[in-house]
Amino acid sequence: MSKSCSRDSPIVYLSTILSLIIYYSPLTNAASYQSSTTSAIELGNAGAGAAADTNNLANIAVNPAITAAFKHPSIAFAAIFVTSEKDIEGENYSSGDPAALDQQSIGDNYVVPSAYFAFPINEKWSFGFATFSNYNVRNNYDTRYPAGTVTGQRSLFTYEINPNIAVKLTDKLYLGIGVSAIHGNYELVTNYGAQNPTNPSQIYQDFEGVGLDFRYNIGLLYKINKRHQFGLSYRSATEIETEGDFTTLANNNDLLFQDNTTLSMAVPSETTLSGFNQLDPRLAIQYSLAWYGWENLDYISVAHPDCPANPDFNLPQGQCLTESVNAKDSWKFAFAVSYKLNDVILLRSGASTEKSTESATFAIPFDEKNNFSVGLTYFASRSLSFDIGLTYVKYETTRIEDTVGLDSFSVSAEGDSTMLGLQLNYQLIN
C-alpha cells in the first residue's frame, strides 16, 4: 500500500494548509473546566494510554518522553468540534417560583485546534513541540437570570505552547522534559438579576483579562518489548495572573468602579500513569489513570483598594469580587481497545470516568462525567494517515446551592457534549 513521497506531497501540503486555517481560526473557544482534548485519536479511545502509546504523536502533550520514540521527523494536526448541552433546573428559590431558575442550554459550540511536531536530532536525542488547549470554561446564562451576579456570561480559555527535549537512555527507557508557556484569557459579564427587579439585565460587573505564565513537564516511557510499554508523566500546577479592565456598575447604571486589575486563573498539576499492550498483531488495549491537583484553586478573587464596599454582596472595601470554590483533587480512569481490521483501517473504542473537583458552582456546574468513544485510523501510505474520533460525554446530575443578598437558590444541573475530532499525521520517511 506504499506510495512515493512525490505522490503524498500534494495531499500533505493541502491538508497542512487546511489545518493551519483551522488552527488560527478566531472561532476557537472552549467549555467545561476540565482536562484537555488534544487529538482525534484521544477522542477515539477516551484518552486511554496517553502517557504510553507511541502510535499517536499528539501524546507528547501528556508525556514528552514519547518524542524520542519517533525515528523520523513527524507532524500531526488536529481539530476538535464540540457541541455542548447543559441544562439548569430550579429546585428552590426563596423569593419566587423555582421554575424561574430553569435555564436551557447554557453551553456553547466551539472548535479546539492543536498541532504537534517531533524532530530526531540523532539516534538518542529528539526535539518536540506541542500546542494545545488545556483547561477552559464557556457558559452563557440569560441576562435576566435571577442569580445573575454569580452566573452571567463567562469564558475562560487557556492555550499552551510546549517545546520539549527527549532522550533515549537505553533501548527500553526514555526520558522527556519540557517547559510550557501557557496563555490565559478570562472574560466575565454578570447581571443584577433578582437584585434589580425593575431591570434584571442591568450589568453588574464586567472584566476581560489576559495573562501568561510558565510550567514544566517531565515524563518517562518504559518499553518492556515492542508489544508492552508503560508511561508516567507529571505536569506542574500554575496560576495565570490575567490583567485587564474591571468595571462595577450600580443597579441604575452609575459607574461605581473601573480600573485595571488582575484575576488569578488556577491550572492544576497533572500526573498520568498509562499502559499499552499489543495482545496480538491486530488487537491492543490501552489504559490510563490521571490525577489532577487542584490545591491552588480555593476562590476566585479580584481586589483593588478603590473598590467600594458592598454589604449586600458581603464585599468589604477593597474587594471587587470574591467567589468561593474550595476545589478538591480530581481523577480520571480510561480504558480502550483497538483492532487492526486490515492493512489500511484500524478501529478503536474506549470509555472513561472522571471524578471532578466536588465544588460545582453556577459558573462551573458539573463534578462528574463519563465518556464513551469510537474512532478509526486510515493509513493512506507508510507516511500519511488520517484519524477520526467521536466521543459522547454524559455529565452526572449535580445539585448547586448559592445565596446572593437575601435570596437563596438551589438547582440541579445535567447535560452532555458530543466531540468530533479530525487529525492528520505525517512522517518524513525516506
C-alpha positions, -999 to 999 in steps of 0.1 A, spaced: 0 0 0 30 23 -1 31 55 -22 61 75 -32 68 108 -14 61 127 -46 25 113 -47 20 121 -10 32 157 -12 2 175 -27 -21 158 -2 2 167 27 6 203 16 -31 208 11 -40 192 44 -14 212 62 -28 244 48 -64 235 58 -51 225 93 -34 259 97 -65 277 86 -84 259 114 -55 264 138 -56 302 135 -94 305 132 -110 331 155 -137 306 164 -115 289 189 -134 287 222 -139 260 248 -161 248 276 -161 228 309 -132 235 332 -117 200 326 -89 180 312 -80 190 276 -89 172 244 -57 170 224 -63 148 194 -88 128 173 -71 96 185 -77 106 221 -114 111 212 -115 76 197 -100 59 228 -113 82 256 -78 93 264 -66 58 274 -29 51 271 -20 88 267 14 85 285 24 52 269 10 49 234 38 59 209 14 54 179 0 89 185 23 119 182 -2 141 200 5 121 232 37 143 236 12 168 251 9 143 280 43 126 281 73 144 264 93 112 265 72 99 237 90 124 214 121 101 214 101 72 202 97 88 167 126 78 144 116 102 116 105 139 115 68 138 122 39 162 123 2 160 134 -26 185 132 -60 180 149 -92 199 152 -119 190 177 -155 202 170 -177 203 202 -214 207 208 -224 211 244 -259 209 260 -261 219 297 -294 225 314 -303 240 347 -335 231 366 -347 251 396 -354 233 428 -358 260 454 -360 298 452 -366 317 484 -381 347 467 -401 332 439 -411 302 417 -382 277 413 -392 274 376 -377 309 372 -343 293 377 -347 269 348 -322 276 320 -318 255 289 -285 250 271 -260 273 289 -232 255 270 -217 265 237 -204 251 204 -167 256 197 -135 243 180 -103 233 197 -72 231 174 -38 216 182 -5 208 164 25 186 172 60 181 158 88 157 166 124 160 152 150 134 159 184 152 164 204 119 164 199 83 175 195 93 211 181 129 213 149 143 199 132 177 200 94 181 202 68 209 201 32 208 211 5 235 210 -29 227 225 -57 239 247 -59 225 283 -84 239 308 -114 261 299 -150 270 305 -176 289 284 -211 292 298 -239 317 288 -269 323 311 -298 346 302 -291 382 312 -323 382 332 -314 351 352 -323 356 389 -289 345 402 -273 369 377 -244 381 399 -230 345 401 -238 334 366 -238 357 335 -216 351 306 -182 336 314 -154 324 292 -121 310 305 -96 298 279 -60 286 281 -36 277 254 -2 260 259 29 262 238 52 234 249 87 227 235 104 197 249 135 176 246 137 138 250 165 113 252 167 75 247 185 65 278 186 28 269 167 6 244 139 4 269 139 36 289 131 71 275 131 105 294 115 137 283 114 172 298 96 203 287 87 239 296 54 254 287 43 290 281 6 290 290 -16 318 279 -49 325 297 -79 346 288 -108 353 313 -140 371 304 -168 378 328 -200 397 325 -226 394 353 -261 409 357 -281 421 387 -309 396 381 -333 394 411 -313 420 429 -328 446 405 -364 435 398 -371 465 375 -341 458 352 -327 423 359 -305 426 327 -286 456 342 -248 447 341 -233 443 375 -196 435 367 -175 433 335 -139 420 332 -117 408 304 -81 399 312 -52 381 296 -20 367 311 9 344 306 28 320 329 51 290 327 52 255 340 73 224 334 65 188 325 86 156 328 79 120 316 92 85 315 85 58 289 95 22 295 93 -3 268 94 -39 281 95 -50 244 78 -40 212 44 -51 225 43 -38 260 51 -3 272 43 20 301 45 57 307 45 81 337 42 118 334 39 149 355 29 185 346 32 212 373 5 235 385 5 272 379 -16 303 384 -20 328 355 -25 364 366 -49 377 339 -48 415 337 -75 438 323 -101 465 330 -126 456 357 -159 475 359 -187 475 386 -220 493 379 -248 503 402 -283 490 395 -291 524 380 -261 521 356 -240 545 375 -203 537 375 -191 525 409 -156 514 400 -134 510 369 -97 503 368 -70 479 357 -70 448 379 -58 412 380 -77 379 383 -58 347 390 -66 316 369 -56 283 385 -43 255 364 -39 221 381 -9 197 383 -14 166 362 0 131 370 -7 103 344 2 66 346 -6 47 314 -1 13 298 -2 -1 262 -3 -38 255 -3 -53 220 -20 -86 226 -16 -99 191 -7 -84 157 -42 -69 154 -55 -64 190 -43 -39 216 -55 -25 248 -47 9 265 -54 23 299 -47 54 320 -51 67 355 -47 105 357 -47 127 389 -53 164 388 -41 185 418 -64 215 424 -46 226 456 -42 261 441 -79 267 434 -99 278 465 -116 310 454 -119 335 425 -110 370 437 -104 405 424 -90 431 448 -83 468 444 -80 495 471 -106 517 453 -133 491 451 -163 503 472 -177 482 500 -210 464 490 -226 449 522 -255 435 501 -230 411 484 -207 408 515 -179 427 498 -157 449 521 -138 479 509 -111 469 485 -127 436 475 -142 439 440 -152 402 436 -149 370 456 -164 336 448 -156 305 469 -146 273 450 -129 250 476 -119 226 449 -106 191 457 -83 170 437 -99 150 408 -90 118 389 -98 101 356 -97 64 346 -98 54 310 -97 20 291 -97 13 254 -94 -14 228 -80 -11 192 -83 -36 164 -65 -35 131 -91 -46 106 -68 -48 76 -37 -31 62 -53 3 60 -80 5 87 -76 4 125 -107 6 147 -107 18 183 -132 23 211 -129 33 248 -146 46 279 -136 68 308 -150 81 340 -139 114 356 -144 125 391 -140 162 392 -135 189 418 -165 183 441 -171 221 441 -198 226 415 -210 262 411 -234 280 388 -203 290 367 -188 255 367 -218 233 372 -205 197 369 -184 174 391 -185 140 373 -187 128 338 -184 96 317 -170 94 282 -179 68 255 -157 69 224 -152 53 190 -127 61 162 -106 48 133 -73 54 116 -69 53 78 -34 46 66 -31 62 33 6 52 30 37 45 51 40 82 57 5 95 58 -26 86 80 -59 102 89 -79 98 121 -115 104 131 -127 102 167 -161 106 183 -168 110 220 -201 113 238 -198 129 272 -226 124 298 -224 147 329 -237 133 361 -266 154 376 -252 179 401 -270 199 428 -259 235 433 -268 260 461 -259 296 465 -270 328 483 -270 363 469 -281 391 492 -313 379 509 -321 354 481 -311 317 482 -311 295 451 -310 257 447 -308 240 413 -298 207 396 -276 207 365 -274 180 339 -260 178 304 -240 162 277 -215 170 250 -205 155 216 -170 159 204 -159 150 168 -121 151 161 -102 150 128 -65 145 126 -37 143 100 -4 125 107 27 126 85 62 111 89 90 121 66 101 85 58 128 81 31 
